Amino acid sequence: CREYGMFEIDVLRAVTSNAAKALGKPELGSIKIGGIADIAVLNYEDSPFDFTPLTPFGAKGTKQYKCYLTLSDGQIVWRR
């Protein structure tokens, strides 16, 4: 992640708690007692990825996060 200008913790915040706040759902995007159980199981792995369509300057990477399981409110909603 650092090769693209963000630390891993900043990437994870951007797609969890910060995204929830931006959507006006501050109760989502974090793990806490009594909270809604939305969890993604990720792996950071070697896998070429082309960021060119997503950026004005183009970029290619050699690693990316891949999601293997997603739970929403405690129920499996996606599994690889």
N, C-alpha and C positions, 0 to 999 in steps of 0.2 A: 504493500500500500504506500509506503514512503516514496517509492519511485514515482508515484503519481501525485505527490504533494499532500497526502493525508496519512496520519498515523492510524493504525487499526482501530483503536478505541474511538477515534473521531468518525471513522466510516460506520462503525456499529451504532454510535449515537445518531448519526445522520439518518439511518434507516430504521431506527426504533423510536426512542424518546423524542428526538427533535421532529421526526415526521409526524408522530402522534400530536405533538403540540401544534404544529403547522395546520393539521386537519381539525383542530379544535377538540381533540380527544385526549386530554392530558392523563386520563385514567388508563390509557393504553401505553404500550411501548416500554414497559418496565416489568420486572418480576418482584412481586411483593405479596405478603400474606393478605389474603382476601381479594387479590386482584384477579382480573380475567387472565386465564392461562393461554396466552398466544406465544408460541415458542417455535423458532426455526432452528433446525439442526443443520449446521453448515460445516463444510470442509474447505480449507484453503489449499488448493492443489495446483500442480503443474498442468496448465491447459492454455494453449495459445488463445488470445482473445483480441479482436480488433475493435478498439474504441472509436475509430474514425467517424462512424455515423453519429456518435454522441458528443463529439467535441468539434469546435471550430478549427482546431489546429491538427487534428488527427493523432492517434497514438495506438500503439500495439503493445500488448502485455504478454507475459509468459505464465502468469499465475492468476487465478480467479477463485472467488467463492462459489461453491456449488451447494445448492440446497438439497438435502436428502429427505427431509421430513418437515412438515409444518402442522402445528396444532393450533386450533382456534377454540377458545373457551373449553379447553381440555379434550377436544375431539380431533382426530386426525383428518385433515382436509386435503393433504397432498403428500404423496410418498413416491420417491423415485424408485 
